[in-house]
Amino acid sequence: MVMTKRGHLAITLAAATCLGGGLTAAGAQTPLGADAVAPAVSPTGAPATPPDAGVADTGPTTSNAASAPTSPAGPVVAFVEHSGTPFMTERTAGRVAVMAGLGGAIGGLAEGAVDISNGREIARNNAIEDPSSHMAQRLAAAYATSVGGRAGSDPLTGDGPGGSHAPFAEYARGANYVVDVSPVMLTLSYLSFDWGHYDLALGATARVIDARDGKVIAKAHCYAGIAHSSEYTHDDLLADRASGLKRLIAYKSDICVRKLETDLHLPATADPAPGETQADGVDPSAEGVHRF
């Protein structure tokens, strides 16, 4: 095939036109003017988005391992489960009288040591459980309601908040918030003006933790103290594997949860099943709820 100079020139001009201009929707060539700027092209061949095309510059995208994704149902609120026997002390009128005979600091230290030892033995021998996990579960449900989310069904276990977990989100297992109620402090004691009858004091601390960074965003204390009156003797509470004492613990923990809900500005949770909280003979109006 013989190519003339005129044919070669025509092909050259056509190629230059294609390289110098774009194609319209109809396929016609659109030559670029002297002041026009050729559209930028990405390595894939697609036009690159110009910086003024209305797309916000969000900066570099990074992976945040401490951020828990929010589910379609809203934030997930988990709770911590503390296992083991709760810390408990037992104060009896007879022991106090005996230790008082020793006098001064020696008597006080001796009484404290015996109180702790006896309380631990009562809790262990009667399989008394720490109610803090149940308290945390109720508070988690209330907090989830307040933020329009849902409460996690499975408790978080292990070292717990403040343990060896880093970052905290790994411990939270995808939850957005974590509610932790400290193991309760229990004191079984005689009444000040009625040494033949006994009641229970219960104290705990609740924390709401942001799972993204492990920071405490809300905290409250509760203390359900010794009542002014009680129908229970020491033997009544410890009979039948301390069934009366266990009901009293449930009742006092319920008082604490209600106090914590108020201080944390949370909606009240539903009452537990009848018979699981209030011990027979305990007058709720006589209960004192004190803050630390």
C-alpha positions as CSV (number, residue, x, y, z in Angstrom):
1,M,0.0,0.0,0.0
2,V,1.4,3.4,-1.1
3,M,0.8,6.3,1.3
4,T,1.0,9.8,-0.3
5,K,2.2,12.9,1.5
6,R,-1.3,14.3,1.5
7,G,-2.7,11.1,3.1
8,H,0.0,11.0,5.7
9,L,-0.7,14.6,6.6
10,A,-4.5,13.9,7.0
11,I,-3.8,11.0,9.4
12,T,-1.4,13.1,11.4
13,L,-3.9,15.9,11.8
14,A,-6.6,13.5,12.8
15,A,-4.4,11.9,15.5
16,A,-3.4,15.4,16.8
17,T,-7.1,16.3,17.0
18,C,-8.0,13.2,19.1
19,L,-5.1,13.8,21.5
20,G,-5.8,17.5,21.9
21,G,-9.6,17.4,22.4
22,G,-12.3,15.5,24.2
23,L,-15.3,13.7,22.8
24,T,-18.8,15.0,23.1
25,A,-21.7,12.8,24.0
26,A,-22.4,12.5,20.3
27,G,-18.9,11.4,19.6
28,A,-17.8,14.6,17.8
29,Q,-14.4,16.0,18.6
30,T,-14.3,19.1,20.8
31,P,-11.0,21.0,20.2
32,L,-9.5,22.7,23.2
33,G,-9.2,26.5,23.2
34,A,-6.0,28.3,23.9
35,D,-6.9,28.8,27.6
36,A,-8.5,25.4,28.3
37,V,-7.0,22.9,30.6
38,A,-7.0,19.3,29.8
39,P,-9.0,17.2,32.3
40,A,-6.8,15.3,34.8
41,V,-6.8,11.6,34.3
42,S,-6.2,9.0,37.0
43,P,-3.9,6.0,36.5
44,T,-7.0,3.9,35.7
45,G,-8.1,6.3,33.0
46,A,-11.1,7.8,34.8
47,P,-11.2,11.6,35.2
48,A,-9.9,12.6,38.6
49,T,-12.2,14.6,40.9
50,P,-11.1,18.2,41.0
51,P,-10.5,19.7,44.5
52,D,-13.4,22.1,44.0
53,A,-16.0,19.6,43.0
54,G,-18.0,19.9,46.2
55,V,-16.4,16.9,48.0
56,A,-15.2,17.8,51.5
57,D,-11.6,17.1,52.3
58,T,-11.7,14.8,55.4
59,G,-8.0,14.3,55.6
60,P,-6.3,10.9,55.7
61,T,-8.5,7.9,56.6
62,T,-7.2,6.0,59.6
63,S,-8.3,2.8,61.3
64,N,-9.4,3.5,64.9
65,A,-9.1,0.3,66.8
66,A,-10.7,1.9,69.9
67,S,-14.0,2.8,68.1
68,A,-16.9,0.4,68.5
69,P,-19.3,0.6,65.6
70,T,-22.9,1.6,66.4
71,S,-25.4,-1.1,65.5
72,P,-28.5,-0.2,63.5
73,A,-30.5,-0.6,66.8
74,G,-28.3,2.1,68.4
75,P,-25.4,2.0,70.9
76,V,-24.7,-1.3,72.6
77,V,-24.3,-1.2,76.4
78,A,-22.5,-4.1,78.0
79,F,-22.1,-4.9,81.7
80,V,-19.3,-6.4,83.8
81,E,-19.7,-9.6,85.8
82,H,-17.6,-10.0,89.0
83,S,-17.3,-13.5,90.2
84,G,-16.3,-14.8,93.6
85,T,-17.5,-14.4,97.2
86,P,-18.4,-10.8,98.2
87,F,-16.5,-9.0,100.9
88,M,-18.5,-9.3,104.1
89,T,-18.0,-8.4,107.8
90,E,-20.1,-9.6,110.7
91,R,-20.5,-7.6,113.9
92,T,-22.1,-9.2,116.9
93,A,-23.1,-7.5,120.1
94,G,-21.4,-10.2,122.3
95,R,-18.1,-9.8,120.4
96,V,-18.1,-6.1,120.6
97,A,-18.6,-6.3,124.4
98,V,-15.7,-8.7,124.8
99,M,-13.4,-6.7,122.6
100,A,-14.3,-3.5,124.3
101,G,-12.9,-5.1,127.5
102,L,-9.5,-5.2,125.8
103,G,-9.7,-1.4,125.5
104,G,-8.3,1.1,123.0
105,A,-6.8,0.4,119.7
106,I,-5.9,-3.2,120.5
107,G,-9.5,-4.1,121.1
108,G,-10.6,-2.3,117.9
109,L,-8.1,-4.0,115.7
110,A,-8.9,-7.4,117.2
111,E,-12.6,-6.9,116.7
112,G,-12.1,-5.8,113.1
113,A,-10.0,-8.8,112.2
114,V,-12.5,-11.2,113.7
115,D,-15.4,-9.4,112.0
116,I,-13.8,-9.8,108.6
117,S,-12.9,-13.4,109.2
118,N,-16.4,-14.4,110.4
119,G,-18.0,-12.5,107.6
120,R,-15.9,-14.2,105.0
121,E,-16.7,-17.6,106.5
122,I,-20.5,-16.9,106.5
123,A,-20.4,-15.9,102.9
124,R,-18.3,-18.8,101.8
125,N,-20.1,-21.5,103.8
126,N,-23.5,-20.4,102.6
127,A,-22.6,-19.8,98.9
128,I,-23.5,-16.2,99.0
129,E,-23.1,-14.5,95.6
130,D,-22.0,-11.0,94.8
131,P,-25.1,-9.1,93.5
132,S,-23.0,-6.5,91.7
133,S,-23.3,-8.3,88.3
134,H,-27.1,-8.2,88.5
135,M,-27.0,-4.6,89.6
136,A,-24.8,-3.7,86.6
137,Q,-27.1,-5.6,84.2
138,R,-30.1,-3.5,85.4
139,L,-28.1,-0.3,85.1
140,A,-26.9,-1.2,81.6
141,A,-30.5,-1.8,80.5
142,A,-31.5,1.6,82.0
143,Y,-28.5,3.4,80.3
144,A,-29.3,1.7,77.0
145,T,-32.8,3.1,77.2
146,S,-31.5,6.6,77.9
147,V,-29.2,6.6,74.8
148,G,-31.7,4.9,72.5
149,G,-29.6,1.7,72.3
150,R,-29.8,-1.9,73.5
151,A,-28.2,-3.8,76.4
152,G,-25.8,-6.6,75.7
153,S,-27.0,-10.0,76.7
154,D,-23.7,-11.5,77.6
155,P,-21.6,-10.2,80.5
156,L,-18.0,-9.1,80.2
157,T,-15.7,-11.2,82.3
158,G,-11.9,-11.5,82.9
159,D,-9.7,-8.8,84.4
160,G,-12.4,-6.2,84.0
161,P,-12.0,-2.5,83.5
162,G,-8.6,-1.3,84.6
163,G,-7.0,-4.6,84.0
164,S,-4.4,-5.6,81.4
165,H,-6.6,-4.9,78.4
166,A,-5.2,-2.4,75.9
167,P,-7.0,-0.9,74.1
168,F,-10.2,-1.0,76.2
169,A,-12.3,-1.7,73.1
170,E,-10.9,-5.2,72.9
171,Y,-12.3,-5.9,76.3
172,A,-15.7,-4.4,75.4
173,R,-16.1,-6.8,72.5
174,G,-17.9,-4.3,70.2
175,A,-20.0,-2.6,72.9
176,N,-20.1,1.2,72.8
177,Y,-20.5,1.6,76.6
178,V,-19.7,-0.5,79.6
179,V,-21.4,-0.4,83.0
180,D,-19.3,-1.7,85.9
181,V,-20.6,-2.0,89.4
182,S,-17.8,-2.7,91.9
183,P,-18.0,-5.8,94.1
184,V,-20.3,-4.9,97.0
185,M,-19.3,-4.3,100.6
186,L,-21.5,-6.1,103.0
187,T,-21.8,-5.7,106.8
188,L,-24.1,-7.8,108.9
189,S,-24.6,-6.0,112.2
190,Y,-26.7,-5.8,115.3
191,L,-28.9,-2.7,115.7
192,S,-27.5,0.1,117.8
193,F,-30.4,0.2,120.2
194,D,-31.5,-3.4,119.9
195,W,-28.7,-5.8,120.2
196,G,-30.9,-8.8,119.7
197,H,-31.8,-8.0,116.1
198,Y,-29.7,-7.6,113.0
199,D,-29.7,-5.9,109.7
200,L,-27.4,-5.6,106.6
201,A,-25.5,-2.6,105.1
202,L,-24.5,-2.7,101.4
203,G,-22.3,-0.3,99.5
204,A,-21.2,-0.2,95.9
205,T,-19.9,2.1,93.2
206,A,-21.1,2.2,89.6
207,R,-19.2,3.5,86.5
208,V,-20.3,4.1,83.0
209,I,-17.3,3.7,80.6
210,D,-16.9,4.9,77.0
211,A,-15.5,1.8,75.2
212,R,-13.6,3.9,72.6
213,D,-11.0,5.1,75.1
214,G,-11.9,3.5,78.5
215,K,-12.7,6.8,80.1
216,V,-15.3,7.0,82.9
217,I,-18.1,9.3,81.7
218,A,-20.4,8.9,84.7
219,K,-19.9,7.6,88.3
220,A,-22.1,7.3,91.3
221,H,-22.0,5.7,94.8
222,C,-24.7,4.1,96.9
223,Y,-25.0,2.9,100.4
224,A,-28.0,1.1,101.9
225,G,-27.4,1.4,105.6
226,I,-28.5,-0.4,108.8
227,A,-32.2,0.0,109.5
228,H,-33.5,1.5,112.7
229,S,-35.6,-1.6,113.3
230,S,-35.7,-5.2,112.2
231,E,-37.5,-8.4,113.1
232,Y,-34.6,-10.7,112.4
233,T,-32.3,-12.2,114.9
234,H,-28.9,-13.4,114.0
235,D,-30.1,-17.0,113.9
236,D,-33.1,-16.1,111.7
237,L,-30.8,-14.7,109.0
238,L,-28.4,-17.6,109.0
239,A,-31.0,-20.4,109.1
240,D,-31.5,-22.7,106.1
241,R,-28.2,-21.8,104.5
242,A,-28.7,-18.1,105.2
243,S,-31.8,-17.8,103.1
244,G,-33.0,-14.8,105.1
245,L,-29.7,-13.1,104.6
246,K,-29.7,-13.8,100.9
247,R,-33.2,-12.2,100.6
248,L,-31.9,-9.2,102.6
249,I,-28.9,-8.8,100.2
250,A,-31.2,-8.8,97.2
251,Y,-33.4,-6.2,98.9
252,K,-30.5,-3.9,99.8
253,S,-29.0,-4.2,96.3
254,D,-32.4,-3.2,94.8
255,I,-32.3,0.0,97.0
256,C,-28.8,0.7,95.8
257,V,-29.7,0.3,92.1
258,R,-32.6,2.7,92.5
259,K,-30.3,5.2,94.1
260,L,-27.7,4.8,91.4
261,E,-30.4,5.2,88.7
262,T,-31.4,8.5,90.3
263,D,-27.8,9.8,90.6
264,L,-27.0,8.8,87.0
265,H,-30.3,10.3,85.7
266,L,-31.4,7.0,84.3
267,P,-35.0,5.7,83.9
268,A,-36.0,3.3,86.6
269,T,-35.8,-0.4,85.7
270,A,-38.6,-2.8,86.3
271,D,-39.0,-4.3,89.8
272,P,-37.5,-7.8,90.2
273,A,-39.8,-10.7,90.7
274,P,-41.8,-10.6,93.9
275,G,-40.2,-12.2,96.8
276,E,-36.7,-11.8,95.4
277,T,-35.8,-8.5,96.9
278,Q,-37.7,-7.6,100.1
279,A,-37.1,-9.8,103.1
280,D,-40.1,-10.5,105.3
281,G,-40.3,-8.2,108.3
282,V,-38.1,-5.4,106.8
283,D,-39.7,-2.0,106.8
284,P,-38.6,-0.1,103.6
285,S,-39.4,3.2,105.2
286,A,-36.9,2.5,107.9
287,E,-34.1,2.0,105.3
288,G,-31.5,4.7,105.0
289,V,-29.8,5.3,101.7
290,H,-26.6,7.3,102.2
291,R,-24.0,8.6,99.7
292,F,-20.3,8.0,100.3
